[in-house]
Amino acid sequence: MSNLAGIALAVLAALGLSIAVICIRIGTDDGRSVDALVVVLLTNIAILVPVTLALQNPLSGLTRTSLVSFAMAGLVGTFVGRAFFYASIERVGASRSEPIRASQPIYATLAAVIVLGEVLTPEHFAGILLIVLGVGAISWETASGSVQQTGRSYDLAFPFVAAFFYGIEPIFAKIGFATGTSVLVGLSIKTVVATAGFLAYLRWRNALPTSTELASSSLRWYVGAGIANTVFLLGYYAALEIAPVVLVVPIIQISPLLVAVLSFVFLKRLETVTVPLILSAVVVVVGGILVSIHG
């Protein structure tokens, strides 16, 4: 029964992630990825922190190790990874950013081997090879010229950097959860730290968005992305709490295909979803599932 609930939560998480990506793509057509990240982070806090305070004692199970671990997870994944990912959506599009972002199991696996001493299996290697082939095909298709959003070749580096930081985030989260800290407390800590870090960075750069900039026509899309992203976070971690990783993570890896379908339906004006792109996304998904199942 818990496995069925875990599957349902994982599907909900994958759908939430995909909807968030589409909302960001629509919003950044006329807006900025910086504004999008600020609004999404604040929306995460507005939902997660009150729910955590209402349902749990935030100090229960919290240790110095878990506090530092979730803070690092927030800075690495929620701040840096998400900043590069939103910028990549703005620059190269949702249907291309998400499959490349889905290559994160490569980095997660390598980090687990190096940091946690885990073993690289033949299945890992086969999955990594498929991811590399699929991402390579997407990179070639994107660089062909007709589908680039901005015309700058280095824009394709953004989703790769995002995938790297998303990939190493679970290492810190795994260390934090090992101390007994709950899902809600861990998510709240990493979100608050990431938001504080990003706002401090913008303040240092004298680039804090004004209320006028935030209250643009894109605001509703950013808020929608924040709500969908929060659904993803809650669904993903709740699924991991009650179901095996080998059941949950592969389901999350279907998000590139969901984004491709949603892009084809809702983003025809903004994106060109080609057959090679869809086939490449399928290859990445299969590779990600292979790596995740044998992780």
C-alpha positions in Angstrom: 0.0 0.0 0.0 2.8 2.4 0.8 4.4 1.7 -2.5 1.2 2.7 -4.3 1.1 5.9 -2.3 4.7 6.5 -3.1 4.1 6.0 -6.9 1.2 8.4 -6.7 3.3 11.0 -4.9 6.2 10.6 -7.3 3.9 11.1 -10.3 2.4 14.2 -8.7 6.0 15.4 -8.1 7.0 14.9 -11.7 3.9 16.7 -12.9 4.6 19.6 -10.5 8.2 19.9 -11.7 7.0 19.9 -15.3 4.3 22.5 -14.8 6.9 24.7 -12.9 9.2 24.5 -15.9 6.5 25.5 -18.3 5.4 28.4 -16.1 8.9 29.7 -15.9 9.3 29.5 -19.7 6.1 31.5 -20.3 7.0 34.1 -17.6 10.6 34.7 -18.7 9.4 35.3 -22.3 8.7 38.9 -21.1 10.4 38.8 -17.7 13.7 37.8 -16.2 14.9 34.6 -14.7 16.2 36.5 -11.6 12.7 37.8 -10.8 11.3 34.3 -11.4 13.8 32.8 -8.9 13.0 35.4 -6.2 9.3 34.9 -6.5 9.5 31.1 -6.6 11.8 31.0 -3.5 9.5 33.3 -1.6 6.5 31.2 -2.6 8.3 28.1 -1.4 8.9 29.7 2.0 5.3 31.0 2.2 4.0 27.5 1.9 6.7 25.3 3.5 7.5 27.2 6.7 3.9 27.7 8.0 3.1 24.0 7.2 6.2 22.9 9.1 5.5 25.1 12.1 1.9 23.9 12.2 2.6 20.2 11.9 6.0 19.7 13.6 8.4 21.0 16.1 11.2 22.5 13.9 13.9 21.6 16.5 12.8 18.0 16.8 15.6 15.8 15.4 17.6 18.8 14.3 21.4 18.5 14.9 24.3 20.7 13.9 25.2 18.2 11.2 21.7 18.2 9.7 21.5 22.0 9.9 24.8 22.4 8.0 23.9 19.6 5.5 20.5 21.1 4.6 21.9 24.6 4.5 24.5 23.3 2.0 21.8 21.5 0.0 19.9 24.8 -0.2 22.9 26.8 -1.4 24.1 24.2 -3.9 20.8 23.0 -5.4 18.0 25.4 -4.5 20.2 28.6 -5.0 22.9 27.9 -7.5 21.4 24.9 -9.4 18.0 26.6 -9.7 19.5 29.9 -10.7 21.3 28.3 -13.6 18.3 26.2 -14.5 15.9 29.1 -14.7 18.4 31.1 -16.7 18.7 28.1 -19.1 15.0 27.9 -19.6 15.0 31.6 -20.5 17.9 31.2 -22.9 17.5 27.8 -24.6 13.9 26.9 -23.8 12.1 24.5 -21.5 12.0 21.5 -23.9 15.8 21.5 -24.2 16.8 22.6 -20.7 14.8 19.9 -18.9 16.3 16.8 -20.6 19.8 18.2 -20.0 18.9 18.9 -16.4 17.8 15.3 -16.2 21.4 14.3 -16.7 22.0 15.0 -13.0 22.1 11.3 -12.1 25.5 11.2 -13.7 26.8 13.8 -11.2 24.9 12.3 -8.3 26.4 8.8 -9.1 30.0 10.1 -9.4 29.6 12.2 -6.2 28.3 9.1 -4.4 31.2 7.0 -5.6 33.8 9.7 -4.6 32.2 11.0 -1.3 30.2 8.0 -0.1 32.4 5.2 -1.4 29.6 3.6 -3.5 30.4 1.2 -6.3 30.0 2.1 -10.0 28.1 -0.9 -11.5 27.8 -1.9 -15.2 24.2 -0.7 -15.1 25.4 2.7 -13.9 27.9 2.8 -16.8 25.2 1.8 -19.4 22.8 4.5 -18.0 25.5 7.2 -18.0 26.4 6.3 -21.6 22.7 6.6 -22.7 22.5 10.0 -20.9 25.6 11.2 -22.6 24.4 10.1 -26.0 20.9 11.7 -25.4 22.3 15.0 -24.1 24.8 15.1 -26.9 22.0 14.8 -29.5 20.1 17.5 -27.8 23.2 19.8 -27.7 23.8 19.2 -31.4 20.1 19.8 -32.2 20.1 23.0 -30.2 23.3 24.3 -31.6 22.1 23.7 -35.2 21.0 27.4 -35.2 17.4 27.3 -36.0 16.2 26.5 -32.5 18.4 28.6 -30.4 16.7 31.3 -28.3 19.4 33.8 -28.1 22.1 32.9 -30.7 24.9 32.6 -28.1 26.6 29.3 -28.2 27.6 29.5 -24.5 24.0 29.6 -23.4 24.0 25.8 -23.6 26.4 25.6 -20.7 23.6 26.8 -18.3 21.6 23.6 -18.1 24.8 21.6 -17.8 25.9 23.6 -14.8 22.4 23.4 -13.3 22.5 19.6 -13.7 25.9 19.4 -11.9 24.7 21.3 -8.9 21.3 19.5 -8.8 23.3 16.2 -8.9 25.5 16.9 -5.9 22.6 18.3 -3.8 21.3 14.9 -2.7 24.6 14.0 -1.1 24.1 16.8 1.4 20.4 16.0 1.8 21.2 12.3 2.4 23.6 13.2 5.2 21.0 15.5 6.8 18.2 12.9 6.7 20.6 10.3 8.2 20.5 12.2 11.5 16.7 11.9 11.8 15.6 15.3 10.7 12.2 15.3 9.1 11.3 16.0 5.5 9.4 19.2 6.2 12.1 20.6 8.5 14.9 19.8 6.0 13.0 21.4 3.1 12.3 24.5 5.2 15.9 24.9 6.2 17.3 24.5 2.7 14.7 26.8 1.2 15.2 29.6 3.8 19.0 29.4 3.5 18.8 29.4 -0.3 16.5 32.4 -0.3 18.7 34.4 2.1 21.8 33.5 0.1 20.3 34.6 -3.2 18.9 37.8 -1.8 22.3 38.6 -0.2 24.0 38.0 -3.5 21.5 40.3 -5.3 22.0 43.0 -2.7 25.8 42.7 -3.0 25.4 43.1 -6.8 22.9 46.0 -6.3 20.5 44.0 -8.4 17.6 43.4 -6.0 14.4 43.5 -8.1 12.1 46.4 -7.2 8.4 45.9 -6.4 7.6 47.3 -9.8 9.8 44.8 -11.5 8.2 41.9 -9.6 4.7 43.2 -10.1 4.9 42.6 -13.8 2.6 40.7 -16.2 4.8 37.6 -15.5 4.2 37.6 -11.8 1.3 35.2 -12.0 3.4 32.7 -13.9 6.2 32.9 -11.3 3.8 32.4 -8.5 2.3 29.4 -10.4 5.8 28.1 -10.8 6.5 28.5 -7.1 3.3 26.6 -6.2 4.1 23.8 -8.7 7.7 23.6 -7.5 6.5 23.3 -3.9 4.2 20.5 -4.9 7.2 18.8 -6.5 9.3 19.2 -3.4 6.6 17.9 -1.0 5.6 15.0 -3.3 9.2 14.0 -4.0 10.4 13.9 -0.5 7.1 12.5 0.9 7.4 9.7 -1.7 11.0 9.0 -0.6 9.9 8.8 3.0 7.4 5.9 2.4 8.6 4.1 -0.7 12.0 2.8 -2.0 14.3 5.1 -3.9 14.4 2.6 -6.8 10.7 3.1 -7.2 10.4 6.9 -6.7 13.5 8.3 -8.5 12.8 6.6 -11.9 9.3 8.1 -12.0 10.7 11.6 -11.4 12.9 11.1 -14.4 9.9 11.1 -16.7 9.7 14.9 -16.3 11.6 15.7 -19.6 9.0 13.8 -21.5 6.2 15.6 -19.7 7.9 18.9 -20.4 8.2 18.0 -24.1 4.5 17.1 -24.3 3.4 20.3 -22.4 5.8 22.4 -24.6 4.3 20.9 -27.8 0.7 21.7 -26.5 1.2 25.1 -24.8 4.4 26.6 -26.1 4.1 26.3 -29.9 4.7 30.1 -30.2 7.8 30.0 -28.0 9.5 26.6 -28.8 10.1 24.2 -31.6 9.6 20.6 -30.3 11.1 18.3 -32.9 11.1 14.5 -33.3 14.9 14.3 -32.7 14.4 16.3 -29.5 11.7 13.9 -28.2 13.7 10.8 -29.1 16.8 12.3 -27.4 14.7 13.1 -24.3 13.6 9.4 -24.3 17.2 8.2 -24.4 18.1 10.5 -21.5 15.0 9.3 -19.5 16.0 5.7 -20.0 19.6 6.4 -19.0 18.4 8.3 -15.9 16.1 5.4 -14.9 19.0 2.9 -15.3 21.3 5.0 -13.2 18.6 5.6 -10.5 17.4 2.0 -10.2 20.9 0.8 -9.6 21.9 3.7 -7.4 
